[in-house]
Amino acid sequence: MASEYHRGEMDISEHTATYAAVMSLTKWGSLAISAALLVLTLWFCTPAGFVGGLIPGVVLTVLGVIFLREKKSGGH
């Protein structure tokens, strides 16, 4: 059975796809958690109120989407 193994010949496309999915979920989940924490902290722990927490949360989300999205590779 060990003789059937040949280093570097295994198809790793499923492993690569799983890794990409985990990294994507981590990235977007971190953005969602940080935006929610910002909104809730400003809403409940400062006199800013709901709108004062919502506006920075939306700004953080928009900036996060802009900076965290996948960059197109290729030509100029």
N, C-alpha and C positions, 0 to 999 in steps of 0.2 A: 504494500500500500504506500509506503514512503517513497518507493521508487517511481510512483506515478507523478510525484510532484516535480515540477520544473520551474525553477525560479524565473519570475518575470513573464510567465505565459498565462497567468490567470486574468480573466476579464474583470476589471475593477470598475466598470461603468456604474454599477449599482452603488458601490461604496462612494464613488465620487458624487453621484446624485444625492445620496443621503447626507454627505458632508456639506454640500452646497445648501441643502434644505435646512439643516441645523444652523448653519451660519446665518442664513437669511432670517430664520425665526428669531435667533438671538439678537440680530441687529434691529429688526423692526419691533420686537418685544421690548428691548431696552428703550427704544424711543417712546413707545407707548407708556411704559412705566414711568419714565422720567417726566413726560408731559403731564400725566395724571398726578404725580407727586407735586409738581410745580403748581398746578391748578388747585389741588386740595390744600396745600400749604398756604398759598396766598389767600384762599377763600376763608379758611377757618382759623389761621394763626396770625393774620394781620388785619388791619382795618380796611384793606383793599376791597373786600367783598367778593361776590360772585363774578361780576364783570371784570374787576381788577385782577382776578385770577385767571379768568377765561382768555382774555386778550393775550397775555404772555404765553399761555399754554398753546394757543393757536399759532402764535409766532414761532415758538419752539418746534411745533410739529411741522410747519411749513419749511422752516430752515433745515430741520432734520431730514425731511423727504428730499429736499434739494441736494443736500450734501451726502446722503447715504444711498441714493439710487445708483443703480449699476451704470457705469460709464460705458459708452459705446466704443468698442475697439475697432481699429481698422484704419482706413485711409484718411486723408486730410479733408 
